[in-house]
Amino acid sequence: MNVLLTNQMEQWVQQKVGSGFYSSNSEVVMEALRMLHAIESRKNSKFAHLQNEVQEGINSAEQGELLEWTTSLSNDIKEIARKRRQA
C-alpha cells in the first residue's frame, strides 16, 4: 500500500522518526492509525450507548412513565450533568 501525505505531514512524520521515538515512517503511520481506530471505537461505543438511552426514554414514554417538567427537575438534571462532567 502506498500512502500520499502532504509535505507538512511528511515533514512531521520524519521529525517523529528523527526524534528516535519511532524507528521508521511506517511505524509512525501505524501508530497514528491505531490511535484513530481507538478514537473511532470510543465514539461508536458512546453513540451506541446514547442510542440505547434514547430508546429507554422512548419506551418509558410509551408506558406513560413521564415526569412533569418543573424548575426543580431542570435544576436536578443540570446538577447531574455537572457532576458527570467533573468525573
C-alpha positions as CSV (number, residue, x, y, z in Angstrom):
1,M,0.0,0.0,0.0
2,N,1.3,3.4,-0.8
3,V,0.1,6.5,1.1
4,L,0.4,10.0,-0.1
5,L,1.0,12.7,2.5
6,T,1.0,16.4,2.3
7,N,4.5,18.0,2.6
8,Q,3.6,19.2,6.0
9,M,2.5,15.7,7.2
10,E,5.6,14.1,5.6
11,Q,7.9,16.5,7.5
12,W,6.0,15.8,10.7
13,V,6.5,12.0,10.2
14,Q,10.2,12.5,9.5
15,Q,10.5,14.6,12.7
16,K,9.0,11.8,14.7
17,V,11.4,9.3,13.3
18,G,14.3,11.8,13.8
19,S,13.3,12.1,17.4
20,G,14.3,8.5,17.9
21,F,11.0,7.5,19.4
22,Y,10.0,5.8,16.2
23,S,12.3,3.7,14.0
24,S,10.6,4.2,10.6
25,N,8.0,6.2,8.8
26,S,5.8,3.1,8.7
27,E,5.9,2.9,12.5
28,V,4.7,6.5,12.8
29,V,1.8,5.9,10.4
30,M,0.8,2.6,12.1
31,E,0.7,4.3,15.5
32,A,-1.4,7.1,14.1
33,L,-3.8,4.6,12.6
34,R,-4.0,2.7,15.9
35,M,-4.9,5.9,17.6
36,L,-7.5,6.8,15.0
37,H,-9.0,3.3,15.4
38,A,-9.2,3.7,19.2
39,I,-10.9,7.1,18.9
40,E,-13.4,5.8,16.4
41,S,-14.1,2.8,18.6
42,R,-14.8,5.0,21.6
43,K,-17.1,7.3,19.5
44,N,-19.0,4.3,18.2
45,S,-19.4,2.9,21.7
46,K,-20.6,6.2,23.0
47,F,-23.1,6.6,20.1
48,A,-24.4,3.1,20.7
49,H,-24.9,3.9,24.4
50,L,-26.7,7.1,23.5
51,Q,-29.0,5.2,21.2
52,N,-29.8,2.8,24.0
53,E,-30.5,5.6,26.4
54,V,-32.8,7.3,23.8
55,Q,-34.7,4.0,23.2
56,E,-35.1,3.6,27.0
57,G,-36.6,7.0,27.1
58,I,-39.0,6.3,24.3
59,N,-40.0,3.0,25.9
60,S,-40.7,4.8,29.2
61,A,-42.7,7.5,27.5
62,E,-44.8,4.8,25.7
63,Q,-45.5,3.2,29.0
64,G,-46.7,6.5,30.5
65,E,-43.7,6.9,32.7
66,L,-43.3,10.6,32.2
67,L,-42.4,13.4,34.7
68,E,-43.9,16.8,34.7
69,W,-41.2,19.4,33.7
70,T,-40.6,21.7,36.6
71,T,-37.8,24.1,37.6
72,S,-36.8,21.7,40.3
73,L,-36.5,18.9,37.7
74,S,-34.5,21.1,35.4
75,N,-32.1,22.0,38.2
76,D,-31.7,18.4,39.2
77,I,-30.8,17.5,35.6
78,K,-28.3,20.3,35.4
79,E,-26.6,19.1,38.7
80,I,-26.4,15.6,37.4
81,A,-24.7,16.9,34.2
82,R,-22.2,19.0,36.2
83,K,-21.2,16.0,38.3
84,R,-20.8,13.8,35.2
85,R,-18.5,16.4,33.6
86,Q,-16.4,16.7,36.7
87,A,-16.0,12.9,36.9
